[in-house]
Amino acid sequence: MKGLFTALLIPFDENGQIKEEGLRQVVRHNIDVQKVDGLYVNGSTGENFLLTTDQKKFIFETVKDEAKDSVKLIAQVGSLNLEEAVELGRFATELGYDSLSAVTPFYYPFTFEEIKSYYNTIIEETGNDMIIYAIPALTGVAISMEQFDELFANEKVIGVKYTDSNFFALERLRNRYPDKLIYSGFDEMLVYGLLSGVDGAIGSTYNVNGLRSRRIMELCEQNKFEEAYEVQHEANDIIEKVLELGIYQTLKEILNVKGIDAGTTKNPLSSFDPSKRGKVEKLVEDFNL
Ligand SMILES: CC(=O)N[C@@H]([C@@H](O)[C@H](O)[C@H](O)CO)[C@@H](O)CC(=O)C(=O)O
């Protein structure tokens, strides 16, 4: 379960329906061209929180059918509706997903006891492993070291997708839990995560920049940190432009420019502004995406 995982983009049509053939093309592109080690399915990048339960299930099913056992598969099942999270967890587990993941419950000011109960319920009801999806910037939920102690006390909690810029906390977590899986969640900080000893990375830009990101990982493994940092600079030139133009819209447009049917985003997310297509074509050319 170590290595480079793409947070999968999901192609939608103008009516918000999933484009199955496009989804299969995006899966194949990640496996065959970006050569990732795994896919993180129905995460933020997959616009998960805009979908119906049936759409989430269709995605789990289609991705598994296309990927088979060629890469590791993590199913993000987090939901404010715990019954839905359990239903999705059972469904993905029966499909053979290697682990579940779930975002910390958000919106309401949940206590840590409520958050812990949420994770333990999903694990008890599914029997699968769990990777905590911690993203304080979007959920407002920060997990303390002591709280990680309690979550990691459940041996089925195998790790955390650490999407935060607190590298002191990351270093302390790595030091405290050498046997748990820690994934870097911010692609623009991949090299710092690797320096902190993460076991892998999960991110959106690997849909289009997986090969360059793998290079950063390889250089860090070889202790060639200056060279790794140079490649991170290139990756961040791409990420800066992608963020400026709209992250998910632009990542999909890069794939569309390359002839992969990545469709569009789902309402209420706005679709890509076609007047900016020239900027995307230049990005693809300049960085050999
Ligand atoms: C909010 C968001 O999209 N975060 C991305 C990052 O890959 C992010 O897009 C990237 O670092 C650019 O900021 C991932 O952490 C999200 C992720 O793994 C997911 O799709 O669940």
The ligand as a Tripos MOL2 file, in Angstrom:
@<TRIPOS>MOLECULE
LIG
   21    20     1     0     0
SMALL
NO_CHARGES

@<TRIPOS>ATOM
      1 C1         -8.5510   19.4970   -1.8360 C.3       1 LIG1
      2 C2         -7.7740   18.7060   -2.8360 C.2       1 LIG1
      3 O1         -8.1000   18.6240   -3.9890 O.2       1 LIG1
      4 N1         -6.6620   18.0790   -2.3610 N.am      1 LIG1
      5 C3         -5.9470   17.1550   -3.2300 C.3       1 LIG1
      6 C4         -4.5820   17.6300   -3.5720 C.3       1 LIG1
      7 O2         -4.0460   16.6930   -4.4880 O.3       1 LIG1
      8 C5         -4.6490   19.0340   -4.2130 C.3       1 LIG1
      9 O3         -5.5930   18.9860   -5.2900 O.3       1 LIG1
     10 C6         -3.2870   19.4180   -4.7530 C.3       1 LIG1
     11 O4         -2.3330   19.2870   -3.7260 O.3       1 LIG1
     12 C7         -3.3090   20.8480   -5.2870 C.3       1 LIG1
     13 O5         -3.5460   21.7500   -4.2190 O.3       1 LIG1
     14 C8         -5.9180   15.8360   -2.5260 C.3       1 LIG1
     15 O6         -5.4040   15.9420   -1.2170 O.3       1 LIG1
     16 C9         -7.3390   15.3820   -2.5180 C.3       1 LIG1
     17 C10        -7.5030   13.9590   -2.4210 C.2       1 LIG1
     18 O7         -6.6290   13.2280   -2.1710 O.2       1 LIG1
     19 C11        -8.8690   13.5260   -2.7220 C.2       1 LIG1
     20 O8         -9.2560   13.6290   -3.8900 O.co2     1 LIG1
     21 O9         -9.5640   13.1040   -1.8130 O.co2     1 LIG1
@<TRIPOS>BOND
     1     1     2 1
     2     2     3 2
     3     2     4 1
     4     4     5 1
     5     5     6 1
     6     5    14 1
     7     6     7 1
     8     6     8 1
     9     8     9 1
    10     8    10 1
    11    10    11 1
    12    10    12 1
    13    12    13 1
    14    14    15 1
    15    14    16 1
    16    16    17 1
    17    17    18 2
    18    17    19 1
    19    19    20 2
    20    19    21 1
@<TRIPOS>SUBSTRUCTURE
     1 LIG1         1 GROUP 0 **** ****
